[in-house]
Amino acid sequence: MVLLFNGDDPDALALARSTWTDCKTRGFEVTYWQAFERGRWQRRN
């Protein structure tokens, strides 16, 4: 699953975090990508 959301929107961020936790609890491997100020992305887990 790919979940795209606006990280500047508190409601969207809360929903994304809830979805992350739910997927992790169900045993899925979860990772996310974090954007940095120069437009580069880094994979996190």
BAMAR-397777 format. One record per residue: residue in one letter; x, y, z of N, C-alpha, C in turn. Coordinates in steps of 0.2 Angstrom, whole numbers. Example, Ala and Ser with C-alpha at 12.3 -4.5 7.8 and 13.67 -1.06 7.14 Angstrom:
// residues 2
{"A"; {66; -28; 39}; {62; -22; 39}; {66; -16; 39}}
{"S"; {64; -11; 35}; {68; -5; 36}; {64; 0; 39}}
***
This chain:
// residues 45
{"M"; {4; -6; 0}; {0; 0; 0}; {5; 6; 0}}
{"V"; {3; 11; -3}; {6; 18; -3}; {1; 23; -1}}
{"L"; {3; 26; 4}; {-2; 31; 7}; {2; 38; 6}}
{"L"; {-1; 42; 3}; {1; 49; 2}; {-3; 54; 6}}
{"F"; {0; 59; 9}; {-4; 63; 13}; {0; 70; 14}}
{"N"; {-4; 75; 16}; {-1; 82; 17}; {2; 82; 24}}
{"G"; {8; 82; 25}; {11; 82; 32}; {10; 89; 35}}
{"D"; {8; 94; 32}; {7; 100; 35}; {-1; 100; 38}}
{"D"; {-5; 95; 36}; {-12; 95; 38}; {-12; 91; 44}}
{"P"; {-13; 93; 50}; {-13; 89; 56}; {-18; 83; 56}}
{"D"; {-24; 84; 53}; {-29; 79; 53}; {-26; 73; 48}}
{"A"; {-23; 75; 42}; {-20; 70; 38}; {-14; 66; 41}}
{"L"; {-10; 70; 45}; {-5; 67; 48}; {-7; 62; 53}}
{"A"; {-12; 64; 57}; {-15; 59; 62}; {-17; 53; 59}}
{"L"; {-21; 54; 54}; {-24; 48; 50}; {-18; 43; 48}}
{"A"; {-13; 46; 45}; {-7; 43; 42}; {-4; 39; 48}}
{"R"; {-3; 42; 53}; {0; 39; 59}; {-4; 33; 62}}
{"S"; {-10; 34; 62}; {-15; 29; 64}; {-15; 23; 59}}
{"T"; {-15; 24; 53}; {-14; 19; 48}; {-8; 15; 48}}
{"W"; {-2; 19; 49}; {5; 16; 50}; {4; 11; 56}}
{"T"; {2; 13; 62}; {2; 9; 68}; {-3; 3; 66}}
{"D"; {-8; 3; 63}; {-13; -2; 62}; {-9; -7; 57}}
{"C"; {-6; -5; 52}; {-3; -9; 47}; {3; -13; 51}}
{"K"; {7; -10; 55}; {12; -13; 59}; {10; -18; 64}}
{"T"; {4; -16; 67}; {1; -21; 72}; {-1; -27; 68}}
{"R"; {-3; -27; 62}; {-6; -33; 58}; {0; -37; 55}}
{"G"; {6; -34; 56}; {12; -38; 54}; {15; -36; 47}}
{"F"; {12; -31; 44}; {15; -29; 38}; {22; -25; 39}}
{"E"; {26; -26; 34}; {33; -22; 34}; {31; -15; 32}}
{"V"; {33; -10; 36}; {31; -3; 35}; {37; 1; 35}}
{"T"; {37; 6; 30}; {43; 10; 29}; {40; 17; 27}}
{"Y"; {43; 22; 28}; {41; 29; 25}; {47; 32; 22}}
{"W"; {45; 37; 18}; {50; 42; 15}; {49; 49; 18}}
{"Q"; {55; 52; 20}; {55; 58; 23}; {58; 63; 18}}
{"A"; {55; 69; 16}; {58; 74; 12}; {62; 79; 16}}
{"F"; {68; 81; 13}; {72; 86; 16}; {72; 92; 13}}
{"E"; {74; 97; 16}; {74; 104; 13}; {76; 105; 6}}
{"R"; {81; 101; 4}; {84; 102; -3}; {80; 98; -8}}
{"G"; {74; 95; -6}; {70; 91; -11}; {72; 83; -11}}
{"R"; {77; 81; -7}; {79; 74; -7}; {75; 70; -3}}
{"W"; {74; 64; -4}; {70; 60; 0}; {75; 54; 3}}
{"Q"; {73; 52; 9}; {77; 47; 13}; {72; 42; 15}}
{"R"; {73; 35; 14}; {69; 30; 17}; {70; 29; 24}}
{"R"; {65; 29; 28}; {65; 27; 35}; {60; 21; 37}}
{"N"; {62; 18; 43}; {57; 13; 45}; {57; 13; 52}}
***
